[in-house]
Amino acid sequence: MDKLTEQQKDRMAEAGQAALNISHGVKNIAQSMRSGAEVMDKALDIGDIEIAKRTWSILKQNLNRIEKLSLDMLTFSKGQTPNLHPCDFNKLIESVIQTVRPQADHRQVSIATELAEQLPQISMDPEQMADVVMNLLLNAIEAVNAATGRITVRTTLDTDTQQVILHISDNGPGIENPDIIFEPFHSTKDNVGAGLGLTIARTIIEKHGGTLNAESEPNNGAIFTAHIPVNAHR
């Protein structure tokens, strides 16, 4: 039998790591949903609608988590080319913030915006770029401490380079090694996903001709900065 090449070994190792991470993520989500279902059953048995409502909210959050895990795996495997359209980036950001607001509210995390006025229409794939913003926001929501967490989303226009700059900063514990967090299947969280969110975000930005980087100091929060060309080319 022929020996495996180093590339084949690396792919097998990545596949194995992906399977482990996915299994771990699904197991934790399933355990949380089972506990929630037991509480829901008891609440319905005694007719306590308020407890049932609160429990259903938690169950919905876990459904969202497992859906996000599945979508991340699909996005990572497809690696689609952006379908570019003129887009109002600020409105897209505001729409994504409303989508993740329940997760932020659940952890009592505040999200503030400082969006540049009169940004030009940007050539981008709206669905892919919404995924970028969502991944960065969910990452921040999970990173900060509950009740004291603060996230700021800011956009500016660099007229010299004709790039829109997106900053998403938080007051969380920071990132020990910002250089490796964009690697596939890397994750420091025990409760979610396959470690693909940031990998997908950087890949999408790069396919738009831009860059995505992270800066951080331990115990001093993190800042994710994306540079996106106003006029990306196919």
C-alpha positions in Angstrom: 0.0 0.0 0.0 1.3 3.4 -1.0 2.3 5.7 1.8 0.2 8.8 2.4 1.6 12.1 1.4 2.0 14.9 3.9 -0.9 16.8 2.3 -3.1 13.7 2.6 -2.1 13.3 6.2 -2.9 17.0 6.9 -6.3 16.7 5.2 -7.1 13.5 7.3 -6.0 15.3 10.4 -8.2 18.3 9.6 -11.2 16.1 8.8 -10.7 14.2 12.1 -10.5 17.5 14.0 -13.6 18.8 12.3 -15.5 15.6 13.2 -14.4 15.9 16.8 -15.4 19.6 17.0 -18.7 19.0 15.4 -19.5 16.1 17.6 -18.5 18.0 20.7 -20.6 21.0 19.6 -23.7 18.9 18.7 -23.4 17.0 22.0 -23.4 20.1 24.1 -26.3 21.6 22.2 -28.3 18.4 22.5 -27.6 18.1 26.2 -28.8 21.7 26.7 -31.9 21.1 24.6 -32.7 17.9 26.5 -32.5 19.8 29.8 -34.7 22.5 28.4 -37.2 19.9 27.2 -37.4 18.4 30.6 -38.1 21.8 32.2 -40.7 22.6 29.4 -42.5 19.3 30.2 -42.7 20.1 33.9 -43.9 23.6 33.2 -46.6 22.4 30.9 -47.6 19.7 33.4 -48.2 22.3 36.1 -49.6 24.9 33.7 -46.8 27.5 34.3 -46.8 29.4 31.1 -44.1 31.9 32.1 -41.6 29.2 32.8 -42.6 27.5 29.5 -42.0 30.8 27.6 -38.6 31.3 29.1 -37.6 27.7 28.4 -38.8 27.9 24.8 -36.6 31.0 24.4 -33.6 28.9 25.4 -34.6 26.1 23.2 -34.9 28.5 20.2 -31.4 29.8 20.9 -30.0 26.2 20.8 -31.9 25.6 17.5 -30.2 28.7 16.1 -26.8 27.4 17.3 -27.2 24.1 15.6 -28.4 25.8 12.4 -25.3 28.1 12.5 -23.0 25.1 12.9 -24.6 23.4 9.9 -24.4 26.6 7.8 -20.8 27.1 8.7 -19.9 23.7 7.5 -21.7 24.2 4.2 -20.2 27.6 3.6 -16.7 26.3 4.4 -17.1 23.3 2.0 -18.5 25.3 -0.9 -16.2 28.3 -0.9 -18.5 30.2 -3.3 -17.3 33.1 -5.4 -19.0 36.4 -4.3 -22.1 37.5 -6.3 -21.4 41.2 -6.3 -24.1 43.9 -6.1 -24.2 47.6 -4.9 -25.0 47.5 -1.2 -25.7 49.9 1.6 -23.2 48.4 4.1 -24.5 50.4 7.1 -28.0 49.1 6.6 -26.7 45.6 6.2 -24.8 45.9 9.5 -27.9 47.2 11.3 -30.0 44.3 10.0 -27.5 41.8 11.2 -27.4 43.5 14.6 -31.1 43.1 14.9 -30.7 39.4 14.0 -28.2 38.7 16.8 -29.9 41.1 19.3 -31.7 38.2 21.1 -28.3 36.5 21.8 -26.9 39.7 23.1 -29.9 40.5 25.2 -29.8 37.0 26.7 -26.3 37.7 28.0 -27.1 41.3 28.8 -24.4 42.4 26.3 -24.7 45.9 24.8 -24.0 46.6 21.1 -23.3 50.2 20.1 -22.8 51.5 16.6 -20.7 54.4 15.2 -21.5 54.2 11.5 -20.0 56.7 9.1 -22.6 58.9 7.4 -23.0 58.9 3.6 -21.0 55.8 2.9 -21.0 55.1 -0.9 -22.7 52.0 -2.2 -20.2 49.1 -1.9 -19.8 46.3 -4.4 -20.3 43.1 -2.4 -22.2 39.9 -2.0 -24.8 40.9 0.6 -25.4 37.4 1.9 -21.8 36.6 2.3 -21.0 39.9 3.9 -23.9 39.5 6.3 -22.3 36.2 7.3 -19.0 38.0 8.0 -20.7 40.6 10.3 -22.7 37.9 12.0 -19.7 35.7 12.7 -17.7 38.6 14.1 -20.6 39.7 16.3 -21.5 36.3 17.6 -17.8 35.8 18.3 -17.7 39.0 20.3 -21.0 38.2 22.2 -19.6 34.8 23.2 -16.2 36.3 24.2 -17.4 39.1 26.6 -18.6 38.6 30.1 -22.4 38.5 30.7 -24.0 41.6 32.0 -20.8 43.8 31.6 -20.0 43.0 28.0 -19.8 45.9 25.5 -19.4 45.7 21.7 -18.9 48.6 19.4 -19.4 48.4 15.6 -17.8 51.2 13.6 -17.5 52.0 9.9 -15.3 54.6 8.3 -14.3 55.4 4.7 -10.7 55.7 3.6 -10.9 58.0 0.7 -7.2 57.5 -0.3 -7.5 53.8 -0.8 -11.3 53.8 -1.5 -11.9 51.2 1.1 -14.6 50.9 3.8 -13.1 49.9 7.2 -15.2 47.9 9.6 -14.1 47.8 13.2 -15.8 45.4 15.7 -14.3 45.8 19.2 -15.2 44.3 22.6 -14.2 44.5 26.2 -13.7 40.8 26.6 -10.7 38.9 28.0 -8.8 39.4 24.7 -7.1 36.9 22.5 -3.9 35.2 23.5 -2.7 34.5 20.0 -4.5 36.5 17.3 -2.4 34.9 14.6 -4.0 31.4 14.8 -7.7 32.3 15.4 -8.5 32.4 11.7 -7.2 28.8 11.1 -9.8 26.2 10.3 -11.2 24.3 13.2 -9.4 26.4 15.8 -11.7 27.3 18.7 -11.1 28.3 22.3 -14.8 27.9 23.2 -16.1 24.7 24.7 -19.8 25.3 23.9 -20.1 26.0 20.2 -19.4 25.1 16.7 -16.5 23.7 14.7 -14.2 26.7 14.9 -15.1 27.9 11.4 -16.7 31.2 11.9 -13.6 33.4 11.7 -12.1 31.3 9.0 -15.2 31.8 6.8 -15.2 35.5 7.6 -11.6 36.1 6.5 -12.1 33.9 3.4 -15.1 36.0 2.3 -13.4 39.3 2.9 -10.3 38.1 0.9 -12.5 37.0 -2.0 -13.9 40.6 -2.0 -10.3 41.8 -2.4 -10.0 42.9 1.2 -8.3 41.9 4.5 -9.5 40.9 8.0 -7.2 41.0 11.0 -7.5 40.9 14.8 -5.6 42.9 17.4 -5.7 42.1 21.1 -3.9 42.1 24.4 -4.8 39.6 27.1 -7.5 41.1 29.5 -7.9 44.1 27.3 -10.5 43.2 24.7 -10.2 42.5 21.0 -10.6 44.5 17.8 -11.4 42.9 14.5 -10.7 45.2 11.5 -11.8 44.5 7.9 -10.7 46.6 4.9 -13.2 46.2 2.1 -12.7 47.8 -1.4 -15.6 50.0 -2.4 -15.4 48.6 -5.9 -14.6 44.9 -5.6 -14.0 43.0 -8.9 -15.2 39.6 -9.8 
